[in-house]
Amino acid sequence: MKVASNGAKPRKPAYNRKRINLALQGGGAHGAFTWGVLDRILEDGRLEIDAISGTSAGAMNAVALADGYTASGADGAREKLEGFWRTMSDAAKNSPIKRAPIDVMMGNWSLDRSWGYHALDAMSRMFSPYQTNPLNMNPLRDVLEECVDFSCVRSCNSIKLYISATNVESGKVKVFDSRYLTSDMVMASACLPNVYQAVVIDGVPYWDGGYMGNPALFPFHAGSDCADILVIQINPVERKGIPRTPQEIQNRLNEIAFNSSLLKELRAIDFVARLIDEGKLDENRYRRERLHIIENQDALIPLGASSKMNAEWAFLTHLRDLGRETATRWLEAHFDDVGERSTVDLRAMFLDIGSQHQG
């Protein structure tokens, strides 16, 4: 399979490599943006991936990368990622959930005018997946098992994987051990409860990991000695304006819920850094994490939440190219900062919260 290079520069010499941990958010088809970022990082070659924490679509990207990397290095990982997303698009070709003709003509990527999308949305509000899909059929599982060799993923020693799901009964995050990782565990990480039945593993039901870890950062603290964390963010933290329609309200609630756990972990990282700065924690015992974020909310926010279910190849490759371009700019601006300093001002991110409490 041919790897899309888009005329990018050849990989940099290995001697200039720096280690980093990757945190991959979930977000449906928008995970193709993450694919593009990963493709560019792998092509560039200067960042050595120590560990990956992934949720939902981020988990899919993570296992595809680990499978390809174990078999054939960076080029194999790029091929496997492209193969996964192409197979995903091919599987959705006959789905009624696609753009309306007017949106195709106008170049709009959203499914806001799609009768199939609205029918699924209405049914999910009136009926549970146990009623609408009693046989628990899931084409996403077929794509995953067709594209990913989990025996290869489990044998991946060069990159540690942390795949998160939400324990339905306890409400706690579950991070699956990559040494025993199965397709069920990845499907659990991507299980939206209004669309799919809970995935039961060892008698425990799980839902999408985005509710409690999108993605989880804490596994890096104990599982990796690398202090640099690069978050590939696809869910908007901030969206201007008041949601007014039922769909807009539900979509914004999902965005807030799927970002809440990440924001809490970022606050905790900032809190530890402040205590170290104030001399209240011993820096020899507590690690100061260096945070980095690759995101392009200016491009992703206008796409709308419905486009997360748009699996057209033209859209996926549009997102891939957007991710590659965004990663290229980030590498040019911040590669030298990796291993030296954070490129995200966490205190500025949460300054509005602190100032409100003080007032």
C-alpha positions in Angstrom: 0.0 0.0 0.0 1.3 3.4 -0.9 1.9 5.8 1.9 0.6 9.4 1.3 3.6 11.7 1.6 2.1 14.8 0.1 5.5 15.9 -1.0 6.8 16.4 2.5 10.4 16.5 3.4 12.3 13.3 4.1 12.8 11.9 7.6 15.4 13.7 9.7 18.5 11.9 10.9 17.9 9.5 13.9 20.6 11.1 16.0 18.5 14.2 16.6 15.5 12.2 18.0 13.6 13.2 21.2 11.3 11.0 23.2 7.7 11.9 23.8 4.4 10.4 25.0 1.3 10.8 22.9 -2.2 11.4 24.2 -4.9 10.8 21.6 -8.4 12.0 22.0 -11.5 10.3 20.7 -13.9 12.1 18.3 -15.3 9.7 15.7 -14.3 10.6 12.1 -12.4 13.6 13.4 -9.8 11.0 14.5 -8.6 11.2 10.9 -7.1 14.6 12.0 -5.1 12.6 14.5 -4.1 10.2 11.8 -2.7 13.1 9.8 -0.7 14.3 12.8 0.7 10.9 13.5 1.5 10.4 9.8 3.6 13.6 9.8 5.3 12.8 13.1 6.3 9.3 11.8 7.4 10.7 8.5 9.5 13.4 10.2 11.2 10.9 12.4 12.6 13.2 15.0 10.2 12.3 17.7 10.6 8.8 19.3 7.2 7.6 20.7 7.7 6.2 24.2 4.0 5.6 25.1 0.5 6.3 23.7 -2.6 6.8 25.7 -5.7 6.6 23.5 -9.5 6.7 23.8 -12.2 5.7 21.3 -10.9 6.9 17.9 -7.6 7.7 19.6 -7.5 4.0 20.7 -8.1 2.9 17.1 -5.2 5.0 15.9 -3.0 3.8 18.7 -3.4 0.1 18.0 -3.1 0.6 14.2 0.2 2.5 14.8 1.5 -0.1 17.2 0.6 -3.0 14.9 2.3 -1.4 11.9 5.3 -0.2 13.9 6.0 -3.6 15.4 5.9 -5.2 11.9 7.7 -2.7 9.8 8.8 0.4 11.8 7.6 3.9 11.1 6.7 3.2 7.4 4.7 0.2 8.5 2.8 2.3 11.0 1.9 4.9 8.4 0.7 2.2 6.0 -1.4 0.5 8.7 -3.0 3.8 9.7 -3.9 4.6 6.1 -5.3 1.1 5.6 -7.4 1.3 8.7 -9.1 4.6 7.7 -9.5 3.5 4.1 -11.2 0.3 5.3 -13.4 2.3 7.6 -14.5 4.5 4.7 -15.2 1.5 2.4 -17.3 -0.1 5.1 -19.5 3.0 5.3 -20.1 3.5 1.6 -23.6 1.9 1.8 -24.6 3.6 5.0 -27.6 5.9 4.9 -25.7 8.2 7.1 -24.2 10.5 4.5 -24.3 14.1 3.3 -27.3 15.5 1.7 -26.9 16.3 -2.0 -27.0 20.0 -1.4 -24.2 19.8 1.1 -22.1 17.8 -1.4 -22.7 20.5 -4.0 -21.8 23.3 -1.5 -18.8 21.5 -0.1 -20.2 21.2 3.4 -18.9 18.3 5.4 -21.6 18.2 8.1 -24.5 15.7 8.2 -27.0 18.3 9.6 -29.2 17.8 6.5 -28.8 14.0 6.4 -32.0 12.1 6.9 -30.1 9.0 7.9 -28.2 10.9 10.6 -31.4 12.5 12.0 -33.2 9.1 11.9 -30.4 7.5 13.9 -30.3 10.4 16.3 -34.1 10.2 16.9 -34.1 6.5 17.4 -31.2 6.7 19.9 -33.3 9.1 22.0 -36.4 6.8 22.0 -34.9 3.3 21.9 -31.8 1.8 23.5 -29.3 -0.3 21.4 -30.6 -3.4 23.2 -33.9 -2.8 21.5 -32.8 -1.6 18.1 -29.8 -4.0 17.7 -30.5 -7.1 19.9 -27.9 -9.1 18.0 -25.3 -6.5 18.9 -23.9 -6.2 15.3 -21.1 -3.6 15.0 -19.4 -3.0 11.7 -16.7 -1.1 13.4 -15.6 -4.3 15.1 -15.3 -6.0 11.8 -13.1 -3.2 10.4 -10.9 -3.2 13.5 -10.4 -7.0 13.5 -9.7 -7.0 9.7 -7.1 -4.3 9.9 -5.3 -4.8 13.2 -3.3 -7.9 14.2 -3.7 -7.9 18.0 -1.0 -10.5 18.5 1.4 -8.0 16.9 0.0 -5.2 19.1 0.5 -7.3 22.3 4.1 -8.0 21.3 4.9 -4.3 20.8 7.8 -3.6 23.2 9.0 -0.3 21.8 5.8 1.6 22.4 3.7 1.2 25.5 -0.1 1.5 25.0 -2.7 2.6 27.5 -6.3 2.2 26.2 -9.1 3.7 28.4 -12.7 2.7 28.9 -15.4 3.7 31.5 -16.6 1.1 34.0 -20.4 1.4 33.7 -21.0 0.1 37.2 -18.3 2.0 39.2 -18.0 5.1 36.9 -14.3 4.8 37.1 -11.7 4.8 34.3 -10.2 1.4 33.3 -6.8 1.4 31.6 -6.2 -1.9 29.8 -2.8 -3.5 29.9 -1.4 -3.6 26.4 0.2 -7.0 27.0 -3.3 -8.5 27.1 -5.0 -6.1 24.7 -7.9 -7.5 22.6 -10.4 -6.0 20.1 -13.0 -6.1 22.8 -11.0 -3.7 24.9 -10.6 -1.2 22.1 -14.3 -1.6 21.2 -15.1 -0.9 24.9 -13.1 2.3 24.6 -15.2 3.4 21.6 -18.6 2.3 23.0 -21.1 5.1 22.8 -24.0 3.9 25.1 -26.8 5.4 23.0 -25.5 3.6 19.9 -23.9 0.3 21.0 -24.5 -2.2 23.8 -22.0 -2.0 26.6 -18.9 -4.2 26.0 -18.6 -6.8 28.7 -15.1 -7.9 29.6 -14.6 -10.5 32.4 -18.1 -9.8 33.6 -17.7 -6.0 33.7 -19.6 -3.7 31.3 -17.8 -0.8 29.8 -18.7 2.4 27.8 -16.7 4.9 25.9 -13.5 5.9 27.7 -14.1 9.6 26.8 -16.4 10.0 29.8 -13.6 9.4 32.3 -10.3 9.7 30.3 -10.2 11.5 27.0 -7.4 10.6 27.0 -6.0 9.5 30.4 -2.7 11.1 31.2 -2.0 9.5 34.6 -0.6 6.2 33.2 2.4 8.2 31.8 3.5 9.2 35.3 4.2 5.6 36.5 4.6 3.8 33.2 7.1 6.1 31.4 10.2 8.0 32.5 9.6 10.5 29.7 8.3 13.8 31.0 7.0 15.3 27.6 3.3 14.7 26.8 1.9 15.7 23.5 -1.9 15.9 23.4 -3.5 15.7 20.0 -6.8 17.5 20.7 -9.8 17.3 18.5 -12.7 18.1 20.9 -13.2 21.9 21.4 -12.9 23.0 25.0 -14.5 26.3 24.2 -17.4 27.0 21.8 -18.8 30.5 21.6 -22.5 31.2 21.7 -25.5 29.6 23.4 -26.7 26.2 22.1 -30.4 26.6 21.4 -31.7 23.6 19.5 -32.0 20.2 21.3 -29.2 18.8 19.1 -26.9 21.8 19.8 -27.5 21.4 23.5 -26.8 17.7 23.5 -23.7 18.1 21.3 -22.2 20.8 23.6 -23.0 18.6 26.7 -21.0 15.8 25.1 -18.1 18.1 24.3 -18.0 19.3 27.9 -18.3 15.8 29.3 -15.6 14.4 27.0 -13.1 17.2 27.9 -13.8 17.3 31.7 -11.4 14.5 32.7 -8.6 15.9 30.5 -9.0 19.3 32.0 -8.9 17.9 35.5 -5.6 16.1 34.8 -4.1 19.2 33.3 -5.1 21.2 36.4 -3.4 18.5 38.5 -0.2 18.7 36.4 -0.2 22.5 36.8 -0.8 22.1 40.6 2.2 19.8 41.0 4.3 22.2 39.0 3.3 25.1 41.2 4.1 23.2 44.4 7.5 22.4 43.0 8.1 26.0 42.1 7.1 27.0 45.7 9.5 24.5 47.2 6.6 22.5 48.7 7.4 19.4 46.8 10.8 17.8 46.2 11.6 17.8 42.5 13.7 14.7 43.0 10.6 12.8 44.0 7.9 14.5 41.9 8.2 15.0 38.2 7.5 18.2 36.4 5.6 17.3 33.2 6.2 19.2 30.0 2.9 19.7 28.2 2.4 20.2 24.5 -0.8 20.3 22.4 -1.4 20.0 18.7 -4.8 21.3 17.8 -6.6 23.3 15.1 -9.9 24.4 16.5 -10.3 27.1 14.0 -10.7 24.4 11.3 -12.4 21.7 13.4 -15.1 23.7 15.2 -16.9 24.9 12.1 -17.3 21.3 10.9 -19.9 20.6 13.6 -20.5 17.6 15.7 -22.5 15.7 13.1 -19.5 15.5 10.8 -17.9 13.1 13.4 -20.0 10.4 11.7 -19.0 11.4 8.2 -16.8 8.5 6.9 -16.4 9.7 3.3 -12.9 9.1 2.1 -12.7 12.7 0.7 -13.6 14.0 4.2 -11.2 11.7 6.0 -8.3 12.6 3.7 -9.2 16.3 4.1 -8.9 15.9 7.9 -5.6 13.9 7.4 -4.1 16.6 5.3 -5.3 19.2 7.9 -3.6 17.2 10.6 -0.4 16.9 8.6 -0.3 20.6 8.0 -0.9 21.4 11.7 1.8 19.0 12.8 4.3 20.4 10.3 3.7 23.9 11.8 4.0 22.6 15.3 7.2 20.7 14.6 8.8 23.8 13.0 7.8 26.0 15.9 8.3 23.7 18.9 10.5 20.7 18.2 13.4 22.4 20.0 11.2 22.9 23.1 10.7 19.1 23.5 12.7 17.9 26.4 13.3 21.5 27.6 10.0 23.3 28.4 6.3 23.1 28.1 4.7 24.8 25.1 1.3 25.2 26.8 0.7 27.8 29.5 -1.6 25.8 31.7 -1.9 28.7 34.2 -3.2 31.0 31.5 -5.7 28.3 30.4 -7.3 28.2 33.8 -6.7 31.9 34.7 -10.4 32.9 34.2 -11.4 30.2 36.7 -9.0 31.4 39.3 -9.9 35.1 38.8 -13.6 34.4 39.3 -12.9 32.7 42.6 -10.8 35.6 43.7 -13.5 38.1 42.8 
